[in-house]
């Protein structure tokens, strides 16, 4: 069946070396093939090392960065339900999302 992961990052992308994301500050570039392979590596780690599986709940609390889509697609690669918390949320808004989302795991950017 088609998933967000397979739809956006197919095994044979049309333009594998096309830049998917470029960090304006550092110049770091993530190509479509880099994004797919790194996201799959993360997904394998989430499943094999942390025991997450399809429908596991993951909270991502981070400002925009080139790592954000890697985390998102890594979670999508295993079918996790990904709750995206904006780094500009107030403490009350974030607490509400944490409480309602009941995440099994949270990715938190150190600056957030």
C-alpha positions in Angstrom: 0.0 0.0 0.0 1.1 3.6 -0.6 2.3 5.6 2.4 3.5 9.2 2.8 7.0 7.8 3.0 6.7 5.7 -0.2 4.9 8.5 -2.0 7.5 11.2 -1.3 10.6 9.0 -1.1 10.2 6.1 -3.6 12.9 3.5 -3.8 13.8 4.7 -7.3 13.4 8.5 -7.3 13.4 10.2 -10.6 16.1 12.7 -9.5 18.0 11.0 -6.6 20.7 13.6 -6.4 18.2 16.5 -6.4 18.6 18.7 -3.3 15.6 18.1 -1.1 16.8 20.6 1.6 19.6 23.1 1.9 20.6 24.7 5.2 21.0 28.4 4.4 23.4 29.0 7.3 25.7 26.0 7.0 25.2 25.1 3.3 24.5 21.5 4.3 22.5 19.8 1.5 20.3 16.8 1.8 19.5 15.1 -1.5 16.4 13.0 -2.0 18.5 9.8 -1.9 20.3 11.0 1.3 16.9 11.9 2.9 15.5 8.4 2.1 18.5 6.4 3.2 19.0 8.4 6.5 15.3 8.3 7.3 15.3 4.5 6.7 18.3 4.2 9.0 16.5 6.1 11.7 13.3 4.0 11.2 15.3 0.8 11.6 16.8 2.2 14.8 13.4 3.2 16.2 12.0 -0.2 15.5 15.0 -2.4 16.4 16.6 -0.5 19.2 13.6 1.3 20.8 10.8 -1.1 19.9 8.6 1.4 18.2 6.2 0.1 15.6 3.3 1.1 13.3 1.0 3.4 15.2 3.6 4.2 17.9 3.3 7.9 18.8 6.2 10.2 18.3 6.4 13.9 19.2 8.8 16.1 17.3 9.5 19.4 19.0 12.0 21.4 16.9 12.5 24.5 14.9 12.8 24.2 11.2 16.1 22.6 10.2 17.3 20.0 7.6 17.1 17.4 10.4 13.4 17.9 10.9 12.3 16.1 7.6 14.8 13.3 8.3 13.1 12.7 11.7 9.6 13.1 10.2 10.2 10.6 7.4 12.1 8.3 9.7 9.0 8.0 11.8 6.9 7.7 8.7 9.0 4.8 7.4 7.8 2.6 10.3 4.3 3.9 10.2 4.5 5.9 13.4 2.0 8.6 14.2 4.0 11.7 14.2 2.9 14.8 16.2 4.7 17.9 15.2 5.1 20.5 17.9 6.2 24.0 16.8 9.2 25.4 18.6 7.2 28.7 19.1 4.5 27.0 21.2 4.0 28.4 24.6 4.5 26.0 27.6 0.7 25.6 27.9 0.3 24.7 24.2 3.2 22.3 24.3 1.8 20.7 27.5 -1.6 20.2 25.9 0.0 18.5 22.9 2.2 16.3 25.1 -0.8 15.3 27.2 -3.2 14.7 24.3 -0.6 13.0 22.1 0.6 10.5 24.7 3.9 10.1 22.8 5.9 6.9 23.2 9.0 8.9 22.2 9.9 12.6 21.8 12.6 14.2 19.6 13.5 17.5 21.2 15.9 20.0 19.6 18.4 21.3 22.1 17.5 25.0 21.3 13.7 24.4 21.6 
